[in-house]
Structures are given as C-alpha cells and as structure tokens.
C-alpha cells in the first residue's frame, strides 16, 4: 500500500506486534501475588487496575506517536523509518502503543507503549523477566527504574506517572544502546 508516496507494509506486522504486546500485558496482569490466573475480560485493560488509588493516573495519556519522530529514530539507529502508526485496536484510556516500521525492509520495528500508571516498573520488570529472561539495569536520563531485557529489544522505565516500554526489534545481536537512546528521546518528550 502507498500513502503519500511512502511504501508501507500491510498491517500484518502491526497486528503481530500488537499481539505480542497483548501477551506482555496479560503476563503483567497475571504476575502479581493476588492477581487472578485469568485476567478479567471486563476490565478496561490488564494494567488499568494496577494503578494505586492513592496515586491518580495522569489526566491525559500522552500520544506515544508524538514522543519520538521518524527522524529521531533514523538519527539514533541509522535506519530510515516511516511515520508512527497508533495501534488503535489495542488502545484504551490508560494504555496506547505506536509502531514505526523501517522504510526499506521488514526490520527494524520500533514500538513505544505508554501506560498511565505510577510505580509500574518493578511489576513490569518482573513480568518481562518471566518471558524474556533476566533484565539488566540501564541509565535513561529523565526516567527511573529503567531496565533492558532480551538483548535490549525491550526497555521499560517509569517517567513520572507514566510507565513506558520501548521495543527495538531487529536482526542485530544486542540493541541495548539503540533502545536506550530511543528511550532517552521518549523520556525527554514526557
């Protein structure tokens, strides 16, 4: 498909990524000590109930597609990207995801997930480690409790009352430096 002269792949890649993100969300929802083994399908999202009542969620969920640009991604990775696409089918009032695809091939793909929930990094890290293996601490300017897993393909961090997950999927062995650089741009935009 072509939009504005830019070649785009079908939404199959976005759908596959959205499925992976949904699995991550389900695992997070099931990882707490008192969490039900099967998530409550009537809840707005698996993470919506994770926010503490004493710590209100941000009044407005940031649009993840505005937190980093295709030009930023190219500068960090050396790969040209198309514009970000909001994953509307998985967006809720408390969670949204944006995906950028490489212009010249199926990889790399960048995803930024934002969740309106304070103090989520520890629980999200635990869940990520359950399915990706041990996470390592990383330093991200403007963020707290930042970690990377899966050779840097997943980077989670808390930025104020918003949990952010940055994914950089490529064929490279370790992309921690690239994921961290993208995360710093995102954190600086919040």
C-alpha beads as a LAMMPS data file, in Angstrom:
LAMMPS data file: protein, C-alpha beads

190 atoms
189 bonds

1 atom types
1 bond types

-500.0 500.0 xlo xhi
-500.0 500.0 ylo yhi
-500.0 500.0 zlo zhi

Masses

1 110.0

Atoms # bond

1 1 1 0.000 0.000 0.000
2 1 1 1.211 3.534 -0.648
3 1 1 0.326 6.602 1.408
4 1 1 1.793 9.945 0.465
5 1 1 4.439 8.322 -1.723
6 1 1 5.867 6.215 1.105
7 1 1 5.762 2.454 0.712
8 1 1 4.018 0.745 3.647
9 1 1 3.690 -2.896 4.529
10 1 1 0.327 -4.370 5.383
11 1 1 -0.979 -4.080 8.887
12 1 1 0.038 -7.735 9.451
13 1 1 3.306 -6.690 11.069
14 1 1 1.476 -4.211 13.285
15 1 1 -1.117 -6.858 14.177
16 1 1 1.615 -9.361 15.094
17 1 1 3.343 -6.757 17.249
18 1 1 0.045 -5.813 18.872
19 1 1 -0.497 -9.497 19.690
20 1 1 2.926 -9.687 21.333
21 1 1 2.164 -6.553 23.335
22 1 1 -1.180 -8.005 24.360
23 1 1 0.603 -11.128 25.608
24 1 1 3.013 -8.950 27.587
25 1 1 0.083 -7.095 29.105
26 1 1 -1.650 -10.338 30.040
27 1 1 1.517 -11.657 31.649
28 1 1 1.872 -8.449 33.616
29 1 1 -1.729 -8.664 34.735
30 1 1 -1.184 -12.222 35.929
31 1 1 2.182 -11.729 37.628
32 1 1 1.041 -10.105 40.879
33 1 1 0.698 -12.194 44.002
34 1 1 -3.052 -11.603 44.334
35 1 1 -3.756 -11.249 40.616
36 1 1 -6.188 -13.764 39.117
37 1 1 -4.694 -16.500 36.944
38 1 1 -7.012 -15.450 34.126
39 1 1 -7.373 -11.706 33.513
40 1 1 -10.826 -10.167 33.963
41 1 1 -12.008 -9.519 30.395
42 1 1 -14.480 -6.908 31.654
43 1 1 -11.690 -4.621 32.868
44 1 1 -10.573 -1.797 30.573
45 1 1 -7.133 -3.419 30.300
46 1 1 -4.956 -5.764 32.362
47 1 1 -2.940 -2.781 33.603
48 1 1 -5.859 -0.454 34.300
49 1 1 -6.440 -1.975 37.742
50 1 1 -2.735 -1.900 38.618
51 1 1 -2.688 1.845 39.408
52 1 1 -2.790 2.694 43.084
53 1 1 -5.937 4.579 44.163
54 1 1 -3.747 6.961 46.175
55 1 1 -1.704 7.807 43.057
56 1 1 -4.037 9.057 40.324
57 1 1 -3.165 8.393 36.691
58 1 1 -2.206 11.351 34.504
59 1 1 -5.211 13.401 33.378
60 1 1 -4.290 12.821 29.737
61 1 1 -2.457 9.807 28.379
62 1 1 0.390 11.015 26.171
63 1 1 0.130 10.101 22.481
64 1 1 3.045 7.675 22.003
65 1 1 3.367 8.676 18.317
66 1 1 4.405 12.198 19.381
67 1 1 7.145 11.120 21.797
68 1 1 9.721 10.244 19.132
69 1 1 9.839 11.047 15.414
70 1 1 10.929 9.046 12.389
71 1 1 13.856 11.500 12.078
72 1 1 14.849 10.810 15.716
73 1 1 14.759 7.069 15.060
74 1 1 16.914 7.415 11.949
75 1 1 19.432 9.581 13.813
76 1 1 19.713 7.014 16.635
77 1 1 19.710 3.825 14.539
78 1 1 20.954 4.886 11.118
79 1 1 17.828 3.326 9.572
80 1 1 15.111 5.412 7.842
81 1 1 11.638 4.876 9.327
82 1 1 8.140 5.731 8.198
83 1 1 5.839 7.752 10.414
84 1 1 4.486 6.128 13.569
85 1 1 1.129 4.346 13.456
86 1 1 -1.101 4.245 16.522
87 1 1 -2.207 0.688 17.307
88 1 1 -5.845 1.763 17.644
89 1 1 -7.190 -1.758 18.124
90 1 1 -5.375 -2.121 21.468
91 1 1 -5.618 1.481 22.702
92 1 1 -7.577 2.193 25.887
93 1 1 -7.997 5.228 28.122
94 1 1 -4.960 4.100 30.138
95 1 1 -2.731 2.443 27.524
96 1 1 -1.590 3.242 23.991
97 1 1 1.062 1.998 21.592
98 1 1 2.697 3.400 18.465
99 1 1 4.708 1.443 15.897
100 1 1 7.312 2.630 13.376
101 1 1 8.473 0.388 10.531
102 1 1 11.712 0.645 8.581
103 1 1 11.191 2.172 5.135
104 1 1 13.342 -0.371 3.270
105 1 1 12.500 -3.668 4.908
106 1 1 10.536 -5.581 7.466
107 1 1 13.086 -4.815 10.213
108 1 1 13.769 -2.994 12.376
109 1 1 10.477 -2.156 14.020
110 1 1 10.145 0.287 16.916
111 1 1 7.248 0.284 19.357
112 1 1 6.537 2.731 22.173
113 1 1 3.920 1.709 24.724
114 1 1 2.659 4.185 27.339
115 1 1 0.611 3.174 30.372
116 1 1 -0.992 5.712 32.687
117 1 1 0.063 4.081 35.932
118 1 1 2.521 5.234 38.574
119 1 1 5.049 2.844 40.103
120 1 1 4.702 0.112 37.464
121 1 1 8.366 -0.502 36.610
122 1 1 9.013 -3.195 39.228
123 1 1 5.914 -5.243 38.358
124 1 1 6.502 -4.843 34.624
125 1 1 10.155 -5.840 35.029
126 1 1 9.153 -8.997 36.898
127 1 1 6.689 -9.906 34.169
128 1 1 9.214 -9.184 31.419
129 1 1 11.788 -11.398 33.130
130 1 1 9.271 -14.253 33.258
131 1 1 9.099 -14.421 29.462
132 1 1 12.367 -12.746 28.312
133 1 1 14.909 -13.776 30.955
134 1 1 16.916 -11.631 33.340
135 1 1 16.714 -7.883 32.821
136 1 1 19.610 -5.529 33.469
137 1 1 19.508 -2.018 34.887
138 1 1 20.125 0.767 32.370
139 1 1 20.505 4.511 32.826
140 1 1 17.957 6.637 30.972
141 1 1 18.038 10.393 31.540
142 1 1 14.678 11.565 32.869
143 1 1 13.483 8.096 33.903
144 1 1 13.598 5.908 36.983
145 1 1 13.720 2.147 37.415
146 1 1 14.850 1.611 33.809
147 1 1 15.723 -1.911 32.680
148 1 1 16.500 -3.768 29.445
149 1 1 15.765 -7.384 28.524
150 1 1 16.111 -9.627 25.508
151 1 1 19.482 -8.178 24.431
152 1 1 17.939 -4.720 24.599
153 1 1 14.880 -5.441 22.466
154 1 1 12.648 -4.429 25.397
155 1 1 13.380 -1.411 27.592
156 1 1 10.986 -0.464 30.380
157 1 1 11.058 2.667 32.530
158 1 1 8.965 4.855 34.773
159 1 1 8.687 8.519 33.766
160 1 1 6.633 10.264 36.430
161 1 1 3.146 8.739 36.448
162 1 1 3.628 7.024 33.088
163 1 1 5.197 3.618 32.537
164 1 1 6.905 3.425 29.134
165 1 1 8.106 0.398 27.213
166 1 1 10.341 0.872 24.176
167 1 1 10.886 -2.081 21.857
168 1 1 13.504 -2.162 19.116
169 1 1 13.242 -5.354 17.110
170 1 1 15.948 -6.071 14.553
171 1 1 18.279 -8.817 13.437
172 1 1 21.184 -7.413 15.463
173 1 1 22.643 -9.321 18.416
174 1 1 22.399 -6.628 21.112
175 1 1 20.438 -3.415 20.657
176 1 1 20.590 -2.094 24.213
177 1 1 22.455 1.079 23.168
178 1 1 19.890 1.862 20.452
179 1 1 16.931 1.114 22.734
180 1 1 18.414 3.291 25.471
181 1 1 18.974 6.184 23.059
182 1 1 15.353 5.938 21.849
183 1 1 14.148 5.745 25.464
184 1 1 16.036 8.952 26.290
185 1 1 14.280 10.792 23.459
186 1 1 10.919 9.467 24.669
187 1 1 11.606 10.348 28.325
188 1 1 12.690 13.831 27.282
189 1 1 9.374 14.302 25.478
190 1 1 7.257 13.453 28.525

Bonds

1 1 1 2
2 1 2 3
3 1 3 4
4 1 4 5
5 1 5 6
6 1 6 7
7 1 7 8
8 1 8 9
9 1 9 10
10 1 10 11
11 1 11 12
12 1 12 13
13 1 13 14
14 1 14 15
15 1 15 16
16 1 16 17
17 1 17 18
18 1 18 19
19 1 19 20
20 1 20 21
21 1 21 22
22 1 22 23
23 1 23 24
24 1 24 25
25 1 25 26
26 1 26 27
27 1 27 28
28 1 28 29
29 1 29 30
30 1 30 31
31 1 31 32
32 1 32 33
33 1 33 34
34 1 34 35
35 1 35 36
36 1 36 37
37 1 37 38
38 1 38 39
39 1 39 40
40 1 40 41
41 1 41 42
42 1 42 43
43 1 43 44
44 1 44 45
45 1 45 46
46 1 46 47
47 1 47 48
48 1 48 49
49 1 49 50
50 1 50 51
51 1 51 52
52 1 52 53
53 1 53 54
54 1 54 55
55 1 55 56
56 1 56 57
57 1 57 58
58 1 58 59
59 1 59 60
60 1 60 61
61 1 61 62
62 1 62 63
63 1 63 64
64 1 64 65
65 1 65 66
66 1 66 67
67 1 67 68
68 1 68 69
69 1 69 70
70 1 70 71
71 1 71 72
72 1 72 73
73 1 73 74
74 1 74 75
75 1 75 76
76 1 76 77
77 1 77 78
78 1 78 79
79 1 79 80
80 1 80 81
81 1 81 82
82 1 82 83
83 1 83 84
84 1 84 85
85 1 85 86
86 1 86 87
87 1 87 88
88 1 88 89
89 1 89 90
90 1 90 91
91 1 91 92
92 1 92 93
93 1 93 94
94 1 94 95
95 1 95 96
96 1 96 97
97 1 97 98
98 1 98 99
99 1 99 100
100 1 100 101
101 1 101 102
102 1 102 103
103 1 103 104
104 1 104 105
105 1 105 106
106 1 106 107
107 1 107 108
108 1 108 109
109 1 109 110
110 1 110 111
111 1 111 112
112 1 112 113
113 1 113 114
114 1 114 115
115 1 115 116
116 1 116 117
117 1 117 118
118 1 118 119
119 1 119 120
120 1 120 121
121 1 121 122
122 1 122 123
123 1 123 124
124 1 124 125
125 1 125 126
126 1 126 127
127 1 127 128
128 1 128 129
129 1 129 130
130 1 130 131
131 1 131 132
132 1 132 133
133 1 133 134
134 1 134 135
135 1 135 136
136 1 136 137
137 1 137 138
138 1 138 139
139 1 139 140
140 1 140 141
141 1 141 142
142 1 142 143
143 1 143 144
144 1 144 145
145 1 145 146
146 1 146 147
147 1 147 148
148 1 148 149
149 1 149 150
150 1 150 151
151 1 151 152
152 1 152 153
153 1 153 154
154 1 154 155
155 1 155 156
156 1 156 157
157 1 157 158
158 1 158 159
159 1 159 160
160 1 160 161
161 1 161 162
162 1 162 163
163 1 163 164
164 1 164 165
165 1 165 166
166 1 166 167
167 1 167 168
168 1 168 169
169 1 169 170
170 1 170 171
171 1 171 172
172 1 172 173
173 1 173 174
174 1 174 175
175 1 175 176
176 1 176 177
177 1 177 178
178 1 178 179
179 1 179 180
180 1 180 181
181 1 181 182
182 1 182 183
183 1 183 184
184 1 184 185
185 1 185 186
186 1 186 187
187 1 187 188
188 1 188 189
189 1 189 190
